[in-house]
């Protein structure tokens, strides 16, 4: 009886393990990171920089697998720090974005912003190519 139960439990665990890849359990951290990134960008656009910072950092902590998403999180964090007159942190976030993607650039409508445009240009030109 005991060995039958052990076999049944083992078989059930194997079935669950097999299905976990099919139903996307391996994707949960990425989905959570993507949700946090999307929420952070929306918070930023709504002007809620405190919530944006929290969600963007959460997205990075959850380990998004997309380099593009990681760069976006660092970009928006840089924007927030620049707007908050925290130049050192702003520069640091731009550096992290450029370390992940050395071809990263701001959109034309972002590049001219008086708070972060000059800082981004100085970080980008100061990097070794």
KOLLO-639159 format. One record per atom (N, C-alpha, C, O, CB): x, y, z; residue in three letters. Coordinates in steps of 0.2 Angstrom, whole numbers, plus 5000, padded with zeros to 4 digits. Glycine has a CB too. Example, Ala and Ser with C-alpha at 12.3 -4.5 7.8 and 13.67 -1.06 7.14 Angstrom:
2
506649725039ALA/506249785039ALA/506649845039ALA/507149835042ALA/505749785045ALA/506449895035SER/506849955036SER/506450005039SER/506750065040SER/507049975029SER/
END
This chain:
129
500449945000UNK/500050005000UNK/500450065000UNK/500350114996UNK/499550005006UNK/500950065004UNK/501450125005UNK/501850134998UNK/501850194996UNK/501950115011UNK/502050084995UNK/502450084989UNK/501950114983UNK/502150144979UNK/502750024987UNK/501350094983UNK/500850114978UNK/500750184979UNK/500750224974UNK/500150074979UNK/500650214985UNK/500650284986UNK/501250324984UNK/501150374980UNK/500450304993UNK/501850294985UNK/502450324983UNK/502450334975UNK/502650384973UNK/503050294986UNK/502250274972UNK/502250274965UNK/501750324962UNK/501950354957UNK/502150204962UNK/501250324965UNK/500650374962UNK/500950444963UNK/500850484959UNK/500050364966UNK/501250464969UNK/501450534970UNK/502050544965UNK/502050604963UNK/501650534978UNK/502450504964UNK/503050514960UNK/502750524953UNK/503050564949UNK/503550454960UNK/502250484951UNK/502050494944UNK/501650564943UNK/501750594938UNK/501550434942UNK/501350584948UNK/500950644948UNK/501450704948UNK/501350754944UNK/500550654954UNK/502050694951UNK/502550744951UNK/502850754944UNK/503050804942UNK/503050734956UNK/502950694941UNK/503250694934UNK/502750724929UNK/503050764925UNK/503450624932UNK/502150714930UNK/501650744926UNK/501650814927UNK/501650854922UNK/500950714927UNK/501650844933UNK/501650914934UNK/502250944931UNK/502250994928UNK/501550924942UNK/502850914932UNK/503450934930UNK/503450944922UNK/503750994919UNK/504050894932UNK/503150894919UNK/503150894912UNK/502650954909UNK/502850984904UNK/502850834909UNK/502150964913UNK/501651014911UNK/501851084912UNK/501651134909UNK/500951004914UNK/502351094917UNK/502551154919UNK/502851194914UNK/502751254913UNK/502951154925UNK/503251164910UNK/503551194904UNK/503051214899UNK/503151264895UNK/504051154901UNK/502551174898UNK/502051184893UNK/501551244895UNK/501351284890UNK/501551124892UNK/501451254901UNK/500951304903UNK/501251364905UNK/500951414907UNK/500451274908UNK/501951374905UNK/502251434906UNK/502451454913UNK/502651504914UNK/501851484903UNK/502551404917UNK/502851414924UNK/503551444923UNK/503751484928UNK/502851354928UNK/503851424918UNK/504551454918UNK/504551524915UNK/505051554915UNK/504951414913UNK/503951554913UNK/503951624911UNK/503651664916UNK/503651724915UNK/503451624905UNK/503451644922UNK/503151684927UNK/503651744929UNK/503351804929UNK/503051644933UNK/504251734931UNK/504651794933UNK/504751844927UNK/504651904929UNK/505351774934UNK/504751824921UNK/504851874915UNK/504151914915UNK/504151974914UNK/504951834909UNK/503551874915UNK/502951904915UNK/502851954921UNK/502652014920UNK/502351854915UNK/503051934927UNK/503051984932UNK/503552044931UNK/503352104933UNK/503251954939UNK/504052034928UNK/504552084927UNK/504252134922UNK/504252194922UNK/505252064925UNK/503952104917UNK/503652144911UNK/503052184914UNK/502952244912UNK/503352094906UNK/502652154918UNK/502152194922UNK/502352244926UNK/502052304925UNK/501652144926UNK/502852234929UNK/503152294934UNK/503452344929UNK/503352404931UNK/503752264938UNK/503752324924UNK/504052374919UNK/503452414916UNK/503552484916UNK/504452344913UNK/502952384914UNK/502352424911UNK/502052464916UNK/501952524914UNK/501852374908UNK/501952444922UNK/501652484927UNK/502152544929UNK/501952594930UNK/501552444933UNK/502852534929UNK/503252584930UNK/503252644925UNK/503252704926UNK/503952554931UNK/503252624919UNK/503152664913UNK/502552704913UNK/502552764913UNK/503252634906UNK/501952674915UNK/501352704916UNK/501352754921UNK/501052804921UNK/500752654916UNK/501652734927UNK/501652774933UNK/502052834931UNK/501952894933UNK/502052744939UNK/502652834927UNK/503052884925UNK/502652934921UNK/502652994922UNK/503652864921UNK/502252904916UNK/501852944912UNK/501352984915UNK/501053034913UNK/501552904906UNK/501052954921UNK/500552984925UNK/500853034930UNK/500453074933UNK/500152934929UNK/501553044930UNK/501853084935UNK/501953064942UNK/502153094946UNK/501453154935UNK/501852994943UNK/501852964950UNK/502552934950UNK/502652874949UNK/501352914951UNK/503052974951UNK/503752954951UNK/503952904956UNK/504452864955UNK/504253014951UNK/503652914962UNK/503852864967UNK/503652794966UNK/504052754966UNK/503452894974UNK/503052794963UNK/502752724961UNK/503152694955UNK/503352644954UNK/502052724959UNK/503352744950UNK/503752724945UNK/504352694947UNK/504652644944UNK/503852784940UNK/504752734951UNK/505352704953UNK/505352644957UNK/505752594955UNK/505652754959UNK/504852634961UNK/504752564964UNK/504652514959UNK/504952454959UNK/504152574969UNK/504152524954UNK/504052474949UNK/504652454944UNK/504752404942UNK/503452494945UNK/504952514942UNK/505552504938UNK/506052464941UNK/506452414938UNK/505852574935UNK/506252474948UNK/506752444951UNK/506452364952UNK/506952324952UNK/506852474958UNK/505852354953UNK/505552294954UNK/505652254948UNK/505852194948UNK/504852294956UNK/505552284942UNK/505652244936UNK/506352224935UNK/506552174932UNK/505452294930UNK/506852264937UNK/507552254936UNK/507752194941UNK/508052144940UNK/508052314938UNK/507452194947UNK/507552144952UNK/507252084951UNK/507552024952UNK/507252174959UNK/506752084947UNK/506452014945UNK/506851984939UNK/506651924937UNK/505752024943UNK/507252024936UNK/507751994931UNK/507351984924UNK/507351924922UNK/507951924933UNK/507152034922UNK/506852034915UNK/507452004910UNK/508052024911UNK/506652104912UNK/507251964906UNK/507751924901UNK/507851974895UNK/508351954891UNK/507551864899UNK/507452024894UNK/507552064888UNK/508052114889UNK/507952154894UNK/506852084885UNK/508552124885UNK/509052184886UNK/508652244885UNK/508752294888UNK/509652174881UNK/508152244880UNK/507852304878UNK/507452324884UNK/507352384886UNK/507352294872UNK/507052284888UNK/506752304894UNK/507152324899UNK/506952374903UNK/506352234896UNK/507752294900UNK/508252324905UNK/508452394903UNK/508452434908UNK/508852274906UNK/508552404897UNK/508752474895UNK/508252524896UNK/508352574899UNK/508952474888UNK/507552504895UNK/507052544896UNK/506952564903UNK/506852624905UNK/506352514893UNK/507052514908UNK/506952524915UNK/507452574917UNK/507352624921UNK/507052464919UNK/508152564915UNK/508652614917UNK/508552684914UNK/508652734917UNK/509352584914UNK/508252684908UNK/508152754905UNK/507652794909UNK/507752844910UNK/507852744897UNK/507052754910UNK/506552794914UNK/506752814921UNK/506552864924UNK/505952754915UNK/507152764924UNK/507452784931UNK/507952844930UNK/507952894934UNK/507852724934UNK/508352844925UNK/508752904924UNK/508352974923UNK/508453024926UNK/509152894917UNK/507752964919UNK/507353024918UNK/507053044925UNK/507053104926UNK/506753004914UNK/506853004929UNK/506653024936UNK/507153054940UNK/507053104943UNK/506352954940UNK/507753024940UNK/508253054944UNK/508453124941UNK/508653164945UNK/508953004944UNK/508453134935UNK/508653194932UNK/508153244934UNK/508353304936UNK/508753194924UNK/507453224933UNK/506953274935UNK/506953294943UNK/506753344945UNK/506253244934UNK/507253244947UNK/507353254954UNK/507953294956UNK/508153304962UNK/507253194958UNK/508353314951UNK/508953344952UNK/509553304955UNK/509953324959UNK/508853414955UNK/509453234954UNK/509953194957UNK/510453164951UNK/510353114948UNK/509553124960UNK/510853214949UNK/511253204943UNK/511653144943UNK/511753104938UNK/511653264942UNK/511953124949UNK/512453064950UNK/512053004948UNK/512252964945UNK/512753064957UNK/511452994951UNK/511052934950UNK/510752934943UNK/510752884940UNK/510452934955UNK/510652994940UNK/510452994933UNK/510952974928UNK/510852934924UNK/510253074931UNK/511552994930UNK/512152974926UNK/512252894926UNK/512352864921UNK/512753014928UNK/512152874932UNK/512252804934UNK/511752764930UNK/511952704927UNK/512252794941UNK/511152784930UNK/510652744926UNK/510752744918UNK/510652694915UNK/509952774928UNK/510952804916UNK/511152804909UNK/511752764907UNK/511752724902UNK/511252874907UNK/512252764912UNK/512852714911UNK/512552644911UNK/512852604906UNK/513352724916UNK/512152624915UNK/511952554915UNK/511552534909UNK/511652484906UNK/511452544921UNK/511152584906UNK/510752574900UNK/511252564894UNK/511252514890UNK/510352634898UNK/511852604894UNK/512352604889UNK/512752534890UNK/513052514885UNK/512752664889UNK/512852514896UNK/513252454897UNK/512852394894UNK/513152344891UNK/513352444904UNK/512252394895UNK/511752344892UNK/511752344884UNK/511752294881UNK/511052344895UNK/511752404882UNK/511652414874UNK/512052474873UNK/511852534873UNK/510952424872UNK/512652464870UNK/513052524869UNK/512852564863UNK/513052624861UNK/513752504867UNK/512352544859UNK/512052584854UNK/511352614856UNK/511052654852UNK/511852534848UNK/511252614862UNK/510652644865UNK/510652714864UNK/511152744865UNK/510552624872UNK/510152744862UNK/510052814861UNK/509352844863UNK/508852804863UNK/510252834853UNK/509252904864UNK/508652934866UNK/508252944859UNK/508552954854UNK/508652994870UNK/507652944860UNK/507152964854UNK/507253034853UNK/507453074858UNK/506452944855UNK/507253064847UNK/507353134846UNK/506953184851UNK/507153234853UNK/507153154839UNK/506353164852UNK/505853204857UNK/506153194864UNK/505953244868UNK/505153184856UNK/506553144866UNK/506853144872UNK/507453174873UNK/507653204878UNK/506853064874UNK/507853174867UNK/508553194867UNK/508653274869UNK/509053294872UNK/508853184861UNK/508053314867UNK/508153384868UNK/507853404875UNK/507853464876UNK/507753414863UNK/507653364879UNK/507453384886UNK/507953414890UNK/508553394890UNK/507153314890UNK/507853474893UNK/508353514896UNK/508653474902UNK/509153494905UNK/508053574898UNK/508253434905UNK/508453404912UNK/508953344910UNK/509453334913UNK/507853374916UNK/508753304906UNK/509153244905UNK/509553234898UNK/510053204897UNK/508753174905UNK/509353284893UNK/509753284887UNK/510453294887UNK/510853254885UNK/509453334882UNK/510653344890UNK/511353364891UNK/511753304895UNK/512353294893UNK/511453424894UNK/511453284900UNK/511753234904UNK/511853164900UNK/512353134900UNK/511353214911UNK/511353144897UNK/511453084892UNK/511953094887UNK/512353044886UNK/510753074889UNK/511953154884UNK/512553164879UNK/513153164882UNK/513653134879UNK/512453234875UNK/513253184888UNK/513953184891UNK/514153114893UNK/514753094893UNK/513953234897UNK/513653074896UNK/513753004897UNK/513952964891UNK/514452924891UNK/513152974901UNK/513552974886UNK/513652934880UNK/514352954876UNK/514752914874UNK/513152954875UNK/514553014876UNK/515153034873UNK/515753024877UNK/516353014875UNK/515153114871UNK/515653014884UNK/516153004888UNK/516352924889UNK/516852914891UNK/515953024895UNK/515952884886UNK/516052814886UNK/516552794881UNK/516552824875UNK/515452774885UNK/516952744882UNK/517452724877UNK/517052684872UNK/516652644874UNK/518052684880UNK/517252694866UNK/516852654860UNK/517252594858UNK/517052564854UNK/516752704855UNK/
END
